Amino acid sequence: MQIRFIGDVHAKWSKFQDIIKGCNRSLQVGDFGVGFINPRTNKPYSNPPYDHMAKGEHFFIRGNHDSPGACKRHPFWIKDGGSAFGRDDIFCVGGAFSIDRDRRTENYDWWHDEELSYGELSNIMDAYELIKPKIVVTHECPDSVITRICHEKGIHKYDIPSVTRRCFDNMLEIHKPDLWVHGHWHLSSRKIYNGVEIISLGELEYVDIDV
């Protein structure tokens, strides 16, 4: 099975359509743009291209720049802690912390539940430990991993506490998957850290993986 993993889209639907054209199966890693307000029109961005997504198996997880409520109503959204393509060994978790949340408006371009709660993340860790998936797909990434990526690229890392990143560090201690794919940071990187292949996708970047 080949899967095309796609980085943050931010409602750039025409470019997204080009990326999935001729592709049978894709998984987008959050900040898809669902329910997010277009600052030019003051209205939510137009809906994702349902007809194009329905022609294959094209799904997405939730980022911090997606409305949680709108995602839950979307037929191609994969719920947090859910699996993809009917495979329990592909484990998906959305959400992240917005570093600029103090400059955003709640329920307009920021949502208070952009990160899962401690209780929700605890349940996800329990499921993760039980399943021990081969592939993990998240919007955010483990704190230890992004610290190394930023250091290697000479980029300043914002050390604002994130319950999501800390949870993902705990998940890595519980079980090391073969592959972990994430977005959010808009950085392009593909390396092995402590025995786990980590793919960090930039905006609209994609990679095809045989799984």
Secondary structure, DSSP 8 states (H G I E B T S, - for coil): -EEEEE---TT-HHHHHHHHTT-SEEEE-S---TT-EETTTTEE-----HHHHHTTEEEE---TTS-HHHHHT-TTB--TTEEETTEEEEEEE-----TTGGGS-BTTTB-TTSS--HHHHHHHHHHHHHH--SEEEESS--HHHHHHHHHHHT--------HHHHHHHHHHHH---SEEEE-SS---EEEEETTEEEEE--TT-EEEEE-
